[in-house]
Structures are given as C-alpha cells and as structure tokens.
C-alpha cells in the first residue's frame, strides 16, 4: 500500500513538473492574442494591462490598509495569473478612442482576445505562479453595442469580445475579426500548389 502511495505521489509530481515546463508561447508570436487585436487607423489604443495593474493596486492597497490581508493576497494572485496569460499570448485587451472624437460623447470601445488553446496550455503554469473640438448633434448620440464570437485560427480556437459607445466602433471591430476568420479559413482550405 505504501508503494502505491509513493507511485501516486511520484506521478503527481511528474505531472506538475511537466505542466510547469516552458511551452514556448510568447506575447508577440503570430498566434498570440496580442497580435489578433484590431489596429484601427483613426483610433488611439491603450493596453488594458496598465489599467488592470492600477485597479488591482487600488483595491489591494485599500484591502491592506483595512487589515484584510487575505483579500490583498487573492488580488495579487489574480493579477499575477492575468499577467502570466498576457505574457504568454493567451489574453490581450485594449481600449480604443477615435482620434477625432469630441469630449462630450467620445467614440470609444474595448476589445479582448482570448486564445483558448493557449489558456488550456498555460493554465497550470499560470495558476502555479508562472507568473477635441466643437460638439455636434451627432456627438451627443450614444448607441452602445457589444458582441462576441469565436473562430479557428491556424489550429487554435480564438475567442473575442468587444464593446463600443457607437455602432460604427463595433462595426470596425467586427470587420477586423471577420477578416481574421476569413483569412484563417482561406489558409485552411488552400491546397498546396504543385
């Protein structure tokens, strides 16, 4: 019986060591979530990464000041896991603002890409510590929109989500993801030339 326990423990240890191995996934390779975010011509974009850091710091600092060390530890771990997923190209998000938007009703949006294949590959690694101008009548018209979807991109299942303040912001996001899905589908169905 003792031998069986030792074998089970050795198997568990080898699985954990294998799970913590380097997968080679990085944030700037061709199938990373960061590379699949839209690059919009007339929009400025900022990574959500710094916003998450600031939000976690604010909530974590408040928890620490109020003596709730447990909450601070959970928040720090959540930040570490998200950062690990971002560093390995499994998760990426950006906020967008149209460059010529007015201050009264700016055209803004956000998009997030999740490479589900990488999340599955990296889950154990990351969990275990891997780590302005004049206002016009149009500017007052806000038409919130949001959508989400999935598509296969070179063998990886990609999920995306976006939200915008105006329908044309969402239309640009959707066009980007439709183009990516179309390119991936064309590449998958193309036969090698002989």
N, C-alpha and C positions, 0 to 999 in steps of 0.2 A: 504494500500500500504506500509506503514511504517513497519507494522508487517511482511509483505512478505520480505522486505529488511533485517530485523533483523533475520528472519529464514534462509535466504540465507547466511548471514554472519556467523551465528552460525554453519550452515552445513559446510561451507568452513573452519572455524576454527577447527571444529572437524575432518575434513578430514586431515588437515595439522598436527594436533596433532597425529592422528593415523599413518600418514606417517612417522613421526619422532620417532615412537616407536622403541624399541630395537628388532631387528629381530633375534638376536642370531647368526648371521653369523660372523665367525672369520676367520682369515687367515690360521689357522693351522688345521681346521677340515677336514674330509675325502673328502668333495666335493669342497674344496676351490681351486681356480685357482693355488695357490702356490703348492699344493700337486700334481697337474696334470702336472707340468713341468717335462721335462726329467731329469733324473740323469744319466749322461753319464760317464762311467768308466774311460776313458782316457782323460777326458776334465776337465778343471777348469771352474767353473761357477761363475758369479758375478751378483747380482741382479741389475736390471735396476733402481731401486728406487733411489740409490745414484746418478746415472748419471742424472736422471730427476731433482733431487734436485739441483745439480750443474748447469745444464743448465738453470733452472728457476732462480737461484740466479744470474748467469752471465747476462742473458737478463734483469731480473728485476733490477739489480744494474745499468746496463747501462741506462735503461729507467729512473730510479730515478735520476741519475746524469745529464741526458739531460733534466730534467724537465718534463718528460712525466709521471706524477703520475697515470694517467688513465691506461696506459699500465702496469705499475707495479701492480696496483690493479687487473687487469684482469689476469695477470700471477700468482699472488699469489693465486687467487681464483681457477685457473685451477690446480695449484699444490695441493691445499687443496682437490679438488674433486678427483684427481687421487690417492692421499694418502688415502682418505676415501675408495675408491674402493679396493685398495690394502689391507688395514687393515681389510676389511670385506670379503676378499677372492673372490672378483668378477674379479680381474685383477691381473695378475702377468707376469713378463717378466724377462728373464735372457740373458746375453751374455755368449757365450761359446768359449773356446780356447783349442784346443787339446794340451795336455801337452808336447808332443814331436815335436810340430811344429817348423819350423825354423823361424828366424826373417825375411827372405826375402819374404816369402809367407806363413804366418801362416794359419792354418786351423781354421777358426773362424765361428761363427754363432750366431744367436739370435733366441729365441723362445718366443712367447707370448701366454698366455691362457686367454680367456675371458669366464667367466661363465655367460651366457646371462640371466639365471634365476635370479641370484643374482644382476646383473646390474638392471634388472627390479624392484627387491625388494628394492634396495638401492638408486635408482636414486633421489628420493625426499630427503631422509636423507642426501645424499652427496651433492646435489645441495644447500640445505638449511644450510650447514655448518657442517654436521656430521663429519663433519670432513675432450837353444838354441845351436844350433850346426852348422855343416857344411851344406852349401846349396847343394842341389842335383838338377838334371834336373826336377824332379817331383815337387820340391818346387816352381818353377817358373810358374808352370801350375795352373792357377786360372780358375775355372769353376763355376761362380756364379749360385746360384739356390735359389728358393723360392717356397713356396706353402702355402696353407691354407685349412681349412676344418672345418666341424662341426660333432658332434656326440652326441647322448643321453647318459648321464652318470648318472645312478640312478635317472632318472626323471628330470634332469637338462640338458638344451641344452648347450653344451660346444663348443666354437669356438677356433681355434688355428691358429697361423700364425708363420712361421719360414723363416729364410733367412740364407744362408751359403756361404762361399767362395769357397767350393768344393762340388761336388756331393755326396761324401761319408758322409759329415757332414749332408746334408739334408736327406740322406738315413737313418741315425741313428735317426734323429728327427722323420721322417715318421714312422719308425718301432715302436718307442715309442708310438705315437698317435694311430697307427693301433692296437697295443697290448691293449691299454686302451679301445678303442672302442670294440674290440673283447671280452675283459673281461666283459665289461658292457653288451654286447649283450648276452653272455652266462649266466650271472647272471639274466638277464631279462627273458630268455626263460627257465631257470631251473625250474623244478617243485619240490615242497617240497616233501621230502621222507616221506612215511607213514609207 
